[in-house]
Amino acid sequence: MIEIAMSSATTTLTISGDLDLAEREQFPEIAARVTGLRRQLLVIDMCRVTFMDSTGAAFLISLADSSRRRGGATVLRGCDERELFVLEVCGALELFRIDTEHACPPIEAAHL
């Protein structure tokens, strides 16, 4: 699931679950919405991502590239080493600012 929130200068994408080939159908619509918002800063919250493959990485790369072409910046927060490794292998880590100070909120236990 991908949620979009915005403020006057920032668009925040909060991603939950897998960011992979199975989710790719929603990527063009989300990319178009984010690009249409034209905010200077794009924050991608990865705290709840459980898996990312090269398809998910390509989606993030396209968002960062689009933001950069408009003179904006893209920040990744809550990434773990696996996601950073995928982006590094893709040669795209330099497209992102990495928020190393963000503390992901704890996952609440499901109520039974």
N, C-alpha and C positions, 0 to 999 in steps of 0.2 A: 504494500500500500504506500502511496506517495501523497502526502498532504502539502498544500501550498498555503503559506501565510505571507502577509506583506505589511510593511510599514512604509513611511514616506520615502526612505532611501534603500530599503532592503527587501529582498524576496528570500524567504526561507523555505526550503524543501525538507520535509521530514520523511525519511524513508524507513519503513518497517518491513521485515521479512527478507525474502530473496530479491536480489537485483540481478536478474539473469535473463537468459533467452526466453523463458516461459512468460516473462513480464513485458517483453519488448513491444507488444501491441499498443501499450499505453504511452510509450516513450515519445512518439511524434506529437501527440496532443499536449502532453505536459511541456515539452520543449517549446511548442508554439505559444502556450500560455505564458511561460516564464519569459520568453523573448518579448512578447507583447507588453509585458508589464514595464519593461525598460528601466529597471532599478539599477543603480550603480554597483550594489553589492549583492551577490548571490551567496547565501549560506546554505550548505548542504549538510544536514544533520544525519549522520550515519550510525548513531548510537544503537539503533534497533535493527540494523542490517544483520541478517544471519548468514548470508552467502552472497558473493558477487563474482560473476564470471567476466569474460572479456566483452560480452554484449552489454552488461551493466557498466563496465568501465568505459566503453565507447559512448554510452549515453552521457555519463558524467563529463567525458572529454568534450563532447559536442556542446554541452551546456557551458562549460568553462571557455571554450573557444568562441562561442557566440558572445558571451559576456565581455571577453577581452577585446573582440572586434568593435564593440560599442564603447570601449574605454572603461569598462568595469572590472571588477575582480571577483573571484570565486574562492570561498573559504570552505574547507572541509573540516567538520568537527565530529568527534566521536569515532573516528576511523581506527580500526585495529591494524595490526601489522599485516594481516592477510590482504586487506583492501589496498593498503599502501603499496604492498609488493606487486599486486596486479597492475596498479597504475604505473609503477616504476618499470615493470617489464614492458608495458605499452609505450614507454618513453614519454609519458605525459605528466609526470609528477610536478614539473616546473610550471604547469598551467594553474596550479592550485596554491593557495596559502593554507598551511596546515595549522589549525588551532590546537596547540599542544596543552593549553591550560583548561580546556573545557572538561568538566566532570559530568559524565553521563548520569542521568537520574537512575536510581535503582529500579529494577523491574519488580513491580508489585505482584505478589502471589495471586493466582486466580482464586476467586471466591467459589467455594463449592456449595 
